[in-house]
Amino acid sequence: MNRAQYRGRLAPSPTGYLHLGHARTFWAAQERARMHGGELILRNEDLDATRFKMEFAGAMIEDLRWFGFEWSEGPDVGGKFAPYNQSERMDFYRAALEKLRAGNFIYPCTCSRKDIQAATRAPHANDDDEPIYPGTCRPKSDEWRVTSDTNPAVTSPVARPLSRPANWRFRVPDGETISFADGNCGAQKFVAGKDFGDFVVWRGDDVPAYQLACVVDDAAMQVTEVVRGSDLLVSAARQILLYRALNLLVPDFYHCELMRDDKGMRLAKRHDSLSLRQLREHGESPENLRRGWVTKD
């Protein structure tokens, strides 16, 4: 990748209307791209078919345009790294999954989220909602390899039957410190196996998890800096391990402070009163809403 050309991205999910917190983080991404004379792309992260709705996908683009966002590549304008809808990029994710499987970086896990929460301690940080996996299904040898009949996404020799559809987890190097310099939050260090555990890269319903899809797409689209919320700081450590396993160049990271409501809770899509759509309907202007927003260079 030629890092002389800055490439940033907006990566919303159509699971509800975008709110002011999204807008502030995305504005930082756009400002960073402008500061560096670079490109900004829009990617529609529409993999979770159980949560997204087509009406939200259209509203997402409409609301972003209203707020003042501009991108040179995306699902509505195309570009050299199309498609920009994740639901159309499954071949990329399957190829990455096979590479991880071939390198023995992943293993099947039949634990439910309820099983994990019952067996493990709480997540290391309030903003990271993934419990640290207790290692229930973690293999002690290569004997875990399964056939394509177990999971059509992966082919492999030898077999042991699984009791139910398996998630595929990335086996983290316990005790290793994953370090990176964040453009906004400074030096970051997370210890694998302590601050985060083995994490899901492919779900039992045959859909790639966020960590894998994000890494594959950011690499394929030649993103040089990932700008997003600070709740994903730990995810950066997970993703650095994936970049390394897939032999991909790690981008820079810039994690923004989260916008919170008057009770100190971070904004979510349930905050309808602060959705861009509601704010626009109530006569607010984008210029007024973003007054005072400052992005660090």
N, C-alpha and C positions, 0 to 999 in steps of 0.2 A: 504494500500500500504506500502511495506517495503522501506522506503526512504534510507536505507543503500545501496541500489543498484541504482546508478544513471542511468537514462534512458532519453536520449535526442532524438530529431527527426529532420529530414529534411522534409519539407512539401511543395514542389513546385506544381504549377498548370501548366498543359500542354496547356497554351494559347499563347505560343510563345517560342522563344529560350531563354534559360537562359542567363543572362548577368553578367558582372563582379560584379555588386552590389549584385546579388543573391549569387555569389560565396563567396564574403567576409563574408556575414552573415552566410552562411552555414558552412564556414570554422571555424567561431567562435563556431558554434554548435558542430562541430567535435572536435575542440580543447578542449572545455569544457568537452565533454564526455571522452576524453583521460586523461585530468587532473584528473578527478574523478574516473578513472578506470572503466567507465561505458559502457553502450550499446548505439548504435546509430541506429535508425530505419529510413527507408524511407517510406513516405506515399504519394501517388499520389492523389492530390486533384483535381479530374476530374469531379466535380459535374456540372459545367457550360457547358452543352452540346452545347450551342449557341456559345461558344468561343473556346473550346479546339478542337484539332485535334490529331488523332492517331499518326501522324508523329512527333508531338511535344513530345508525351509521350515517344516514343523510343529514340528521340534525347536527351531528358532530362536525361535519365539513361546513355546514351553513353557519354554525355558531363560531367556529374558528375564523372564518372569513369575516364575519361581522366584527369580531374583536380586533382585527387588524393583522392576522397571521397571513404570511405568504410563503409558499413552498414551490420549489422548482420541479419536484418529483413527487408522485403520489397516486393513489387509486383513481383520482379524478382527472389527472393530467398525464399519467404515464411516466416513462423514464427508462433509462438504460438498465435498471435493475428490477424491472417489473417481473412478476406482479407485486403490488404493494398491499394486497389483502393477504393476511397470513393464512386464511383458509384455502388459498390457492397455491400455497408453497409447501405442501406436504412432502413432495419428493426431496426437497432440501433437508427437511427434518429427519426423514427416514434414512437418508444417506449418512447424516451425522450420527444417528443412533447406531447404525451398523458399525461405524468406525469406533464408537465407544465400546460396543460389544466385542468387536474383534480385538481391542486392546485390553479387555478384561477390566474396564473401568466401572462397569455397571453390573447390577444383579437384580433378579426379580424379587419382589416383596409383596406378600399378600396381606400385610397388616392394614387394617382400616385406620382412619384418623382417630376414631374412638379408642381403638386398641393402643395407639401410640400415646394419646393423652393420658390414658389410664396407667401406662407403664413408665412414663418418663417425667422428668422435671419440666418446669415451665420454660418458655423461650427465654433467651438471655436478655432480650430487650423488649420493651413494651410495643415498639413499632414493628417488630418482626414477629409475624404470627405463625411461623412454622416451628412446631415443637422439635426439640433435638431428638432425633431418632435413637432409640435405645439399642439398636443392632439386632433385633429379634431374628430377622431373616438374613443377616449378613453372613456370607459364606466363609468357611475356613479354608476352602480349596477351590479348584476349578470344577468340582463335581456338580455345581449348581446349573451348569449349562442345560438349556432346554430346547425342545424342538419348535419348529414353526407352528405346530398344532397348538402350542400353549399360547402363543401370542403371534398373530400374523404379521406384526410389524418387524419381527426379528427372526432370522433363521439361524440355527445353531445345531451342532451334533449332540449326541447323547441326550438323555432325557430323564427327568423325574417329574411326575405329574404334579400340578399345582391345584390346590383346592378351589381356587376362584381366580378370576382375571387378575393378573399381577401388574403392579406398578413397577417401573424400572428405576432403581436408585443408583446414584453416583456414590462410589465408596471414597470418602474423603481420607486424606493422609493424616491420621490422628496425631496431634501434637505439633504439626507444622504451622508456623505463623504465616498467614497470608497478609502481606503489606502492600499498600499503595498510597500514593499522594492524591488526595481529592482536591480539585480546584477550588472548592468552597469551604470544605470542612477540615482541610489539612491532612496531616499524616494519620493513616488508619491502620490498625492491626487487629486481626481476628485469628483465633487459634482453632484450627480444624479439630472437631471432636469435642470441643469445649464451648465455643461460641456458636457453632452450628454443626450439625451432624450430616449423615448421609441424606442426600436430598433427591426428590423425585425429578427425573428428566422425561419420563414417558408414563402417562396414566393408563390405568387398566382399561379405560374405554377407548384406547387406541388414539389418543391425542397427545401431542407433545406438551410438556409442562412449560411454564413461563421461562424458567432458567435456560432451557435448551433452545427454545424458539427465539428468544431474545439474542442469545449469543450467535446463533446461526445467521439470523437476519442482519444484525449489526455488522458482522464480518462480511457477509455477501454484498451488502450495500455500501461497504467501505466507510462506515461511520468512524470518525476519528475521535469524537468526544460524545459521551453519553451524559445528557443532562436530565435529571429526574429528581424525585423527592428523596429526602433523607431517610425515609422508612426503608429504602432499598440499599442502604450502605452495606448491610451484611450480604445481600444478594450479590454485590460486586465481588466479594470474596469467593462466593460459590462460583460465580461466572468466570473469574480468573482461572479457577481450576479447570473449567470446561474449555476455555480458550487454550490452555496449556495442553490438555489431553487431545484436542483436535488440531493442534499445531497451527493455531491462528494468532494473529497479532492482537494484543490486548489494547483496546482504546483507552483514552483518558476518561476520567470520571469527574463529574461536577454535580454534587447532590445538594439540592435546595432545601431550606427550612420549610417545614410544612405549615400551611395556613390552618389556624384553629378557630373554633367558634368561641362564643363568650363564656363557655364552661371549660375551655381548655382542650376540648376534644378536636382531633384533626377532622377536617372537612371530608365528607364522603358523599356519594351520589344520593344519599337519602336526604341531604340538606337541600331540598327543592327550592327554598327561598333564596339560596345563593347560586342556583344554577344560572348559567349564562342566558339561558332561554327566558327564565323568569325575570332576571335583571333587565334584559332588553325590553320585555313586555311592560315593565314598570317605568320605562323611560330613562334608564341609566345610560350613560355614554361610556364607551370603552376608555376614552381619555380620562374621564373622571375616576373610573374604577382602578386604573393602573397608576394613578397619581402617587408619586412617592416610591414606586418600585425601583430598586437599584440593583443592578447586576454587576458582580465583581468581575474585573477583567483578569 
